[in-house]
Amino acid sequence: MDEKAFYGLDPYHVTLATAGAAIILAYWLPRYFSNREPAASALLIGLGMAGFALIPGLPDVVDPRTSPRFWELTSEMAVIIALFGAGIKIDCVTNLERWKPTIRLLVIAMPLTIAAIALLGWAAAGLTVAGAVLLGAVLAPTDPVLVGDIQVGPPTEGGEHPVRFALTAEAGLNDGLAFPFVYLGLLLGATGIPSAGEWLQWLALDVVYRIAVGALGGIAVGWLLSRFLFAMPRGNPLAKTGSAVLALAGVLFSYGITELVEGYGFIACFAAGATLRRVEQDHEFHGRLHAFNESIEHGLTAILLVLVGGLFPVLVGELSWTTALIAAALIFVIRPAAGMLALLGTGMKGRDRLVVAAYGVRGIGSIYYLGYAAAHIEFDNEGELWAIVTLAILLSAVVHGLTAGAAVERAETEEDTGHGALPF
């Protein structure tokens, strides 16, 4: 046997070992130094960055400029699992007044965020119009994966504070609703200036049809799944088995079948989870479904965040002060300002509005959208787009990861005591 080959370091195996070590350390180190639950997102990215930078040649394994399909598929799985889980979590969806902040975030804050990022990318960073629109669409959604710590609690737990409800519902729906703008970026990249017919097709197909099919498909799958879990066969339904792997089956089926008929599978996954939750909604099986779903979500997220850290040694050369400014502006200015504007008139207290507006976490969903676009068309400035998105995720993980939990808990405490409302 060739001794050199026998002792050779396979980059794939080194990647696995690096990711595993980083995940263990990210969850162990905070407990070693404090008694608080770890804010693991930033640590996972940081340890991934350090591990991949110290091992020669390893970053080439995850370079998104040459392997965008890898990022598209891996992040896709994490997002759809998180969306289904978000739907299962929500105890009450029938109170329309509670949905008012979410609706405003979707129809006002998200388009404003897309427009602001696109304008900044085009005017300040010199991106093409197509690249700027794509960047806006990629960075606009609140991430359903990394926002988990500030969402509502597990099923049947109750106590869904307006801040947690708004962030959960927004994260559950805005990933799918950002997709039309991703398609718009692809259209601009392919045609330059779309014709009237192309604009009409985009509006009819990518906006109206795909959103409607995503919502209706998710509702239908959620109802059908509920029949198998709770009603058939009579007296011996699947819910009695305790087999929570059905949560993953529901995710895969709702996403796959909706995408096959050209609907938005992201919307379908959230709608399926929310619909399923309405049937026997106090049944303990919902808790088991959620726990199983959450375990898979956390595992996939941890691996992806380590790999996101591994992107920095690859992409740092693509960053400039201008492009870095876009990522910082999104986290510190654009999203908070758009959120505060959108939430005017919703009846939320000032501090609650500030928390919801400020904690639009960016994460794995942005990776998916950019991976999807890059796998379908070749963009100018593609390396810069990856660098901006990766930096935005890092900033969000640090800023939001270290402060969001405490901010939401404070909002809940102040509501209980009646103190702390801001005068606007």
Solvent accessible surface area in square Angstrom, and as a share of the most:
residue,aa,sasa,rsa
1,M,200,0.89
2,D,93,0.48
3,E,123,0.55
4,K,174,0.74
5,A,74,0.57
6,F,122,0.51
7,Y,149,0.57
8,G,48,0.46
9,L,150,0.75
10,D,64,0.33
11,P,70,0.44
12,Y,128,0.49
13,H,108,0.48
14,V,25,0.14
15,T,13,0.07
16,L,95,0.47
17,A,68,0.53
18,T,16,0.10
19,A,8,0.06
20,G,30,0.29
21,A,52,0.41
22,A,5,0.04
23,I,39,0.20
24,I,121,0.61
25,L,72,0.36
26,A,0,0.00
27,Y,95,0.36
28,W,126,0.44
29,L,48,0.24
30,P,21,0.13
31,R,131,0.48
32,Y,141,0.54
33,F,157,0.65
34,S,51,0.33
35,N,156,0.80
36,R,163,0.60
37,E,131,0.59
38,P,23,0.15
39,A,36,0.28
40,A,12,0.10
41,S,25,0.16
42,A,19,0.15
43,L,59,0.29
44,L,3,0.02
45,I,0,0.00
46,G,31,0.29
47,L,39,0.20
48,G,0,0.00
49,M,57,0.25
50,A,48,0.37
51,G,17,0.16
52,F,0,0.00
53,A,63,0.49
54,L,144,0.72
55,I,54,0.28
56,P,129,0.81
57,G,50,0.48
58,L,3,0.02
59,P,18,0.11
60,D,107,0.55
61,V,59,0.34
62,V,2,0.01
63,D,15,0.08
64,P,0,0.00
65,R,89,0.33
66,T,110,0.64
67,S,36,0.23
68,P,22,0.14
69,R,124,0.45
70,F,78,0.32
71,W,0,0.00
72,E,7,0.03
73,L,83,0.41
74,T,44,0.26
75,S,0,0.00
76,E,31,0.14
77,M,67,0.30
78,A,0,0.00
79,V,0,0.00
80,I,4,0.02
81,I,1,0.01
82,A,3,0.02
83,L,0,0.00
84,F,1,0.00
85,G,2,0.02
86,A,1,0.01
87,G,0,0.00
88,I,0,0.00
89,K,18,0.08
90,I,0,0.00
91,D,28,0.15
92,C,49,0.30
93,V,35,0.20
94,T,109,0.63
95,N,66,0.34
96,L,144,0.72
97,E,106,0.47
98,R,56,0.21
99,W,35,0.12
100,K,70,0.30
101,P,10,0.06
102,T,0,0.00
103,I,91,0.46
104,R,74,0.27
105,L,1,0.00
106,L,15,0.08
107,V,94,0.54
108,I,57,0.29
109,A,1,0.01
110,M,12,0.05
111,P,49,0.31
112,L,72,0.36
113,T,2,0.01
114,I,11,0.06
115,A,58,0.45
116,A,36,0.28
117,I,0,0.00
118,A,14,0.11
119,L,112,0.56
120,L,49,0.24
121,G,0,0.00
122,W,139,0.49
123,A,71,0.55
124,A,49,0.38
125,A,21,0.16
126,G,57,0.54
127,L,4,0.02
128,T,54,0.31
129,V,84,0.48
130,A,9,0.07
131,G,0,0.00
132,A,2,0.01
133,V,23,0.13
134,L,1,0.00
135,L,2,0.01
136,G,0,0.00
137,A,0,0.00
138,V,0,0.00
139,L,0,0.00
140,A,2,0.02
141,P,5,0.03
142,T,0,0.00
143,D,2,0.01
144,P,2,0.01
145,V,9,0.05
146,L,26,0.13
147,V,0,0.00
148,G,24,0.23
149,D,122,0.63
150,I,3,0.02
151,Q,7,0.03
152,V,4,0.02
153,G,21,0.21
154,P,58,0.37
155,P,7,0.04
156,T,73,0.42
157,E,115,0.51
158,G,34,0.33
159,G,76,0.73
160,E,23,0.10
161,H,14,0.06
162,P,57,0.36
163,V,0,0.00
164,R,38,0.14
165,F,2,0.01
166,A,1,0.01
167,L,0,0.00
168,T,0,0.00
169,A,0,0.00
170,E,3,0.01
171,A,0,0.00
172,G,0,0.00
173,L,37,0.18
174,N,1,0.01
175,D,0,0.00
176,G,0,0.00
177,L,39,0.19
178,A,0,0.00
179,F,8,0.03
180,P,4,0.03
181,F,51,0.21
182,V,0,0.00
183,Y,41,0.16
184,L,20,0.10
185,G,0,0.00
186,L,23,0.11
187,L,35,0.18
188,L,22,0.11
189,G,37,0.36
190,A,73,0.57
191,T,56,0.33
192,G,43,0.41
193,I,161,0.82
194,P,11,0.07
195,S,62,0.40
196,A,87,0.68
197,G,49,0.47
198,E,55,0.25
199,W,106,0.37
200,L,119,0.59
201,Q,110,0.49
202,W,35,0.12
203,L,89,0.44
204,A,54,0.42
205,L,57,0.28
206,D,16,0.08
207,V,35,0.20
208,V,91,0.52
209,Y,92,0.35
210,R,26,0.10
211,I,46,0.24
212,A,44,0.34
213,V,30,0.17
214,G,0,0.00
215,A,34,0.27
216,L,122,0.61
217,G,19,0.18
218,G,0,0.00
219,I,86,0.44
220,A,60,0.47
221,V,11,0.06
222,G,0,0.00
223,W,137,0.48
224,L,72,0.36
225,L,27,0.13
226,S,0,0.00
227,R,69,0.25
228,F,97,0.40
229,L,0,0.00
230,F,26,0.11
231,A,37,0.29
232,M,91,0.41
233,P,84,0.53
234,R,228,0.83
235,G,56,0.54
236,N,99,0.51
237,P,16,0.10
238,L,67,0.33
239,A,2,0.02
240,K,138,0.59
241,T,87,0.51
242,G,27,0.26
243,S,43,0.28
244,A,16,0.12
245,V,77,0.44
246,L,32,0.16
247,A,1,0.00
248,L,45,0.23
249,A,47,0.37
250,G,1,0.01
251,V,0,0.00
252,L,85,0.42
253,F,99,0.41
254,S,0,0.00
255,Y,24,0.09
256,G,29,0.28
257,I,68,0.35
258,T,2,0.01
259,E,64,0.29
260,L,138,0.69
261,V,78,0.45
262,E,88,0.39
263,G,2,0.02
264,Y,3,0.01
265,G,0,0.00
266,F,3,0.01
267,I,6,0.03
268,A,0,0.00
269,C,0,0.00
270,F,8,0.03
271,A,14,0.11
272,A,0,0.00
273,G,0,0.00
274,A,15,0.12
275,T,26,0.15
276,L,1,0.00
277,R,3,0.01
278,R,68,0.25
279,V,29,0.17
280,E,98,0.44
281,Q,74,0.33
282,D,119,0.62
283,H,61,0.27
284,E,124,0.56
285,F,0,0.00
286,H,0,0.00
287,G,30,0.28
288,R,82,0.30
289,L,1,0.00
290,H,7,0.03
291,A,55,0.43
292,F,66,0.27
293,N,3,0.01
294,E,57,0.26
295,S,74,0.48
296,I,44,0.22
297,E,15,0.07
298,H,94,0.42
299,G,36,0.35
300,L,49,0.25
301,T,13,0.07
302,A,5,0.04
303,I,80,0.40
304,L,4,0.02
305,L,2,0.01
306,V,0,0.00
307,L,9,0.05
308,V,0,0.00
309,G,0,0.00
310,G,0,0.00
311,L,0,0.00
312,F,21,0.09
313,P,46,0.29
314,V,22,0.13
315,L,3,0.01
316,V,92,0.53
317,G,73,0.71
318,E,51,0.23
319,L,48,0.24
320,S,58,0.38
321,W,231,0.81
322,T,47,0.27
323,T,1,0.01
324,A,24,0.18
325,L,101,0.50
326,I,0,0.00
327,A,0,0.00
328,A,31,0.24
329,A,16,0.13
330,L,0,0.00
331,I,7,0.04
332,F,110,0.46
333,V,92,0.53
334,I,20,0.10
335,R,9,0.03
336,P,23,0.14
337,A,60,0.47
338,A,7,0.05
339,G,0,0.00
340,M,38,0.17
341,L,98,0.49
342,A,0,0.00
343,L,0,0.00
344,L,92,0.46
345,G,64,0.61
346,T,11,0.06
347,G,77,0.74
348,M,24,0.11
349,K,70,0.30
350,G,2,0.02
351,R,51,0.19
352,D,6,0.03
353,R,12,0.04
354,L,74,0.37
355,V,10,0.06
356,V,0,0.00
357,A,0,0.00
358,A,26,0.20
359,Y,26,0.10
360,G,1,0.01
361,V,7,0.04
362,R,1,0.00
363,G,0,0.00
364,I,0,0.00
365,G,2,0.02
366,S,4,0.02
367,I,1,0.00
368,Y,5,0.02
369,Y,0,0.00
370,L,3,0.02
371,G,0,0.00
372,Y,28,0.11
373,A,0,0.00
374,A,14,0.11
375,A,41,0.32
376,H,103,0.46
377,I,41,0.21
378,E,161,0.72
379,F,16,0.07
380,D,95,0.49
381,N,48,0.25
382,E,28,0.13
383,G,10,0.09
384,E,38,0.17
385,L,1,0.00
386,W,0,0.00
387,A,2,0.02
388,I,0,0.00
389,V,0,0.00
390,T,1,0.01
391,L,25,0.12
392,A,0,0.00
393,I,0,0.00
394,L,32,0.16
395,L,41,0.20
396,S,0,0.00
397,A,3,0.02
398,V,58,0.33
399,V,46,0.27
400,H,7,0.03
401,G,34,0.33
402,L,114,0.57
403,T,59,0.35
404,A,7,0.05
405,G,29,0.28
406,A,54,0.42
407,A,23,0.18
408,V,0,0.00
409,E,88,0.40
410,R,139,0.51
411,A,1,0.01
412,E,42,0.19
413,T,77,0.45
414,E,20,0.09
415,E,79,0.35
416,D,122,0.63
417,T,80,0.46
418,G,64,0.61
419,H,128,0.57
420,G,30,0.29
421,A,64,0.49
422,L,42,0.21
423,P,130,0.82
424,F,122,0.51
